[in-house]
């Protein structure tokens, strides 16, 4: 049976590459992103029989439950969640505002954890199959970089959260992993 995969940040770079690989393997991908034009282009390039696109901005997690209900109503329950979206702004610590810190954490951590919470619910994911969550972190949390304090902290938070989620969700046959890629040319 085809797997149904939700991918955040699916309009460019890592997210789009992951979507292409899943389509190549015969899976159906559900693309989430904030750029409507980019989503349309991604959906067209992947084929409408293999993908469906939904506009969602990670800065807002309030509409997420309604979006997942819509996705399940249109495509059925999903088997995999890949959180590839991210946000960073290069700012030295002395120039980082509280607003910038909150935006970075909301976009890179909070919204993805809420999405994971909802995905782990049998209302949205297909518990008849093994399910998986993959969080895309970054080597920035290992090595640190000047000007990326908030981003590094957010990506480190994903690593920590995935360890706890893996132990908590394993009895429900939900596998949780992180991937920490290096710098990607964008």
N, C-alpha and C positions, 0 to 999 in steps of 0.2 A: 504494500500500500504506500502511496505517496505520502511524504511527510508534509505538513503545513507549517511553514516557518515564518514567524514575525521577525523582521529585521528593522531596528531603528537606525537612523542615519544612513538610509539605503540609497541616497541619491548620488553619493560620490565616494571616492577613495575606498577604504576598507569595506564599508557597508555594501557598496555596489559590487565589489569583487566577490564578497561572500554570497550575495544574491545570485550573481552569474554562475558561481560554482554549484549552488543548490539547484538552479534551473537545469544546468547541464546534467546533474545527477537524477533528474526527473521529479524533483520536488516542486511544490507550489509555494511561492514566496509572497508574503504580505509586507509591503514596503511602507514604512512610516518615516515621515520627514516633514520639515517645515516649509520646504521650497516646493510649491505646487508645480511650477514649471519643470523643475528637476525631477520631480516624481513622475510627471507625465512622460518625460523623455526616458527615464529608467524603465517604466512600465512598457513603453513601446519597444525599447531595445530588448527586453526580456520576453516579450510576447504576452498578450492579454490572457492567453489560455494557461500561462504559467505564473502569472503575477497579478496582483491587485494593489493599488496604491491608495494611501490615506494620509491626509494632511494632519500632522500633529506636531506641536511645538513643545519640546521638552521643558520649557519654562513653566508650562501649565500642566499639572497633573490632575486638575479638577475634572476634566472631561474624559479622563482615561477609561473609567468604568463604562461609560456610554459608548465610547469608541470600540472597546472590546466586545460589548454586546452586539454592536453593528457588524463587526467582523465575523463573529460566530454565527449570527443570523444569515449572513451572506455566504460564508465558506465552510461552516462547521468548526468544530473545536480544533485547536492547533496542537502541535506536538513539540515545537521548539521555539525558543525565544533567544534572539541574539541582539544584545545591546551594544551597538557599534557607534551610536551617536556620541558626540562630545563637543565640548566648548572650551576654549582657552583664549586668554588674552595675555600677552607678555607685558607684565608690569613688575617693576621692582617692589619689594615689600613695602617700602616707605610710601609708595604711591597707590597701593591697593586700598580701595575703599571698602567699607562694609557691604555696600550694594554689589560691588564686583565679586566679593567673596561669596555672598549669598547666591548670586546668579550662577557662579561656577559650581557651587555645591548642588543647587537645585537641578541644574542641567545634567551634570555628570553623575550625581549620586542619588538624590532624593527621587527624581522621576523614575529612574531605573529600578530602584528598590520597590517603589509602589507598583511598577509594572510587573516585577518578579512576584510580588505578593498576589496580585490579581491572577497572573499566569498559573500560579500554584493551586489555584482554586479549580475544582473540577467543573465549574460552570463554564470555564473558558478553555481549559486544556483537556486533551483526550487521555483520560487515565487508563484506557484500555491498551495504550502503548507506552513504552518507555519514553519519558520526556526529558528534555534538556534545556538548561539555561546556560548561555555563554555570555560573559561580560568581557568587553574589550577594555582592558586597562591600558597601561603604557609603561615603558621602561622609565619614564620620568619619576615614577614613585620609588624606583630602586636607586637611581643615580642622582636625582635632584638637578635642577638647572636654575641659574639665576633668572629671576623674572617669572618663574612658573611655580611659585609657592602654593597658590590656591589649586592649580591644576594637579600638581604632584600630590597634594593632600587628598584631593578628590579621587584620583586614580588609586592611591593607597587604600582609601576607604572601600573601594570596590573589591580589592583583594581580601581585606578583612571580612567584609560582608559575605563574600562568596564562600569562605571557609565555614562560617556559621550556617549559611543556607545549605551548603552541601550536607552537613551533618543532620540538620533539621529535616530536609526534604528527601533524603535517601530512603527512609522507610516508605515514602509514597512513590518511589521509583522515578524521582526527578533528579537527574544528574546536574551538578553545578560546577562550572569551570571558568577560569579566567585565562585570557591571552594577553600578554604584555608586549605588543610590537614595538619596534624601534621607530625612528623617525621615518615618515612616509612622505614622499614628494607629492604635494598637492597643488 
